[in-house]
Amino acid sequence: MDFSGVRVLVLGDVMLDHYIAGSVQRISPEAPVPVARVEESWSVPGGAANVARNVSRLGCSVSLLGLLGEDTSATVLRRCLADEGVHDCLISGQGRCTTRKTRIMAQGQQLLRLDEEVSAPPTPEESKAMLAQAEELLGDCSVLVLSDYAKGVLTCPSGGQSLCTPLIALARSRGIPVLVDPKGSQWERYAGAHCVTPNSAEFHAECALPPETRLDRPRRAALAAELCSRYGFERLLITRGSRGMALFGKEAPCYLRAVAHEVADVSGAGDTALAVLAAAVGKGLGWEESARMANVAAGLAVGKLGTAPVNRRELAAALREQTVNPKLYTRDELRETLEDWRRKNLSVVFTNGCFDLVHPGHISLLRQAAAQGDRLVVGLNSDASVRRLKGSERPIQNEQSRALVLAAMQHVDAIVIFDEDTPLELIHVVCPQVLVKGSDYREDQVVGADFVKGHGGRVVLARLVEGCSTTSLARSIAKG
């Protein structure tokens, strides 16, 4: 998935997440507390800044707007954002400290968290400056994300209105989707948002229900519909932790199971899900498809320690694992995978065929091909291509079935269906180090041989298994 054309504005409560990691081997003689020997420390963007960081890692263009103090944490945070490629539009507020969360870690677990913060709404001057900046940034924006951590930027000042109200109105007037990660009460300030993403506790609280209340699906759907009607939300995406997500809106409710991963740290998983949802919606994908992607991303995030982002390649790989055939690639998808393999100095081998009824000859070819390098890409003739080559009675199995059979073979790493009569265009995309064909061909008859050798590669003619061919099998079946 290419998100490079998506432009996201993230506005909300930014913070600095600082980590101190070490090991614990004894209890202090001064008090019954563990003694942590510090081994390393680091800082990363947190809160709305972590949402922006995740958006950037997906390949989107992202601008971040919010309030900082004039302190050391602000300097560190700005440097972190620059390293992440985030457009820093943050405003320094006088008398305001930068929110900083310090987590003490040992043996992969949190021992303690220290929070430094002052939660206060923006001054009239700060609100005016942020609104003016937002109006300018929304000019070429694909989606607006409001990340509320209840640190003041999006709260309602006494006797005034939240920044959410004019921001949502401004975005809607320009046809820009608005996503909101809510916090606390006063949801009326999010009125008119296209999608609000509470967790289960926040949803229960807004519905005036105890946190432990168990809801069946009809009751949950009715409550979601009531909130959407009350506040003018188009959709509500409830994140439910280990139970996945539930999307409510104009269509039938959509329940998404959590993608199973070993949980290392739930910190930042909501930020990751929100970032992916924003990127997908900004790309123009449907809400259900976007929510599915966000759900997969959240599963990846909880498997990482700390507020670690999920990048585009990790997301693409995880989404692929959810498909019927994870080894089947489009050409664009294959290009990205090839780039990753080459960064790891892995050699690529290519072979091709119809593979209509897989027989021992095919298995031998694939084994021999795989032995020539680190990764094997198989070009598979499409149904239309097979018909042109073999006649109207072929293929016996359709291209998806043939691809699924190939994917079950451990020697095959990637499959790409091609519609041309020859795989020459696909070979140009793959640019393999080794091109493999059966020994019933001479080297000068192998399609793409000149191209591969011209790039420093080689051609290998694999040994054939006598008496094996799909045509003879088809004839035997017909006689039977």
Secondary structure as UniProt FT lines:
FT   TURN            4..5
FT   STRAND          7..12
FT   STRAND          14..27
FT   STRAND          34..47
FT   HELIX           48..57
FT   TURN            58..59
FT   STRAND          61..65
FT   STRAND          67..68
FT   HELIX           72..83
FT   TURN            84..85
FT   STRAND          87..88
FT   STRAND          91..92
FT   TURN            94..95
FT   STRAND          100..106
FT   TURN            107..108
FT   STRAND          109..116
FT   HELIX           124..137
FT   HELIX           138..140
FT   STRAND          143..147
FT   TURN            153..154
FT   TURN            158..159
FT   HELIX           164..173
FT   TURN            174..175
FT   STRAND          178..181
FT   HELIX           187..190
FT   TURN            191..192
FT   STRAND          195..196
FT   HELIX           200..206
FT   TURN            207..208
FT   TURN            211..212
FT   HELIX           217..231
FT   STRAND          235..239
FT   HELIX           241..243
FT   STRAND          245..248
FT   STRAND          254..256
FT   TURN            267..268
FT   HELIX           269..283
FT   HELIX           287..301
FT   TURN            302..303
FT   HELIX           312..321
FT   TURN            326..327
FT   STRAND          328..329
FT   HELIX           331..343
FT   TURN            344..345
FT   STRAND          348..353
FT   HELIX           360..370
FT   TURN            371..372
FT   STRAND          375..381
FT   HELIX           383..390
FT   TURN            392..393
FT   HELIX           399..407
FT   TURN            410..411
FT   STRAND          414..418
FT   HELIX           424..430
FT   STRAND          434..438
FT   TURN            439..440
FT   HELIX           443..445
FT   TURN            447..448
FT   HELIX           449..454
FT   TURN            455..456
FT   STRAND          458..462
FT   TURN            466..467
FT   HELIX           470..479
//
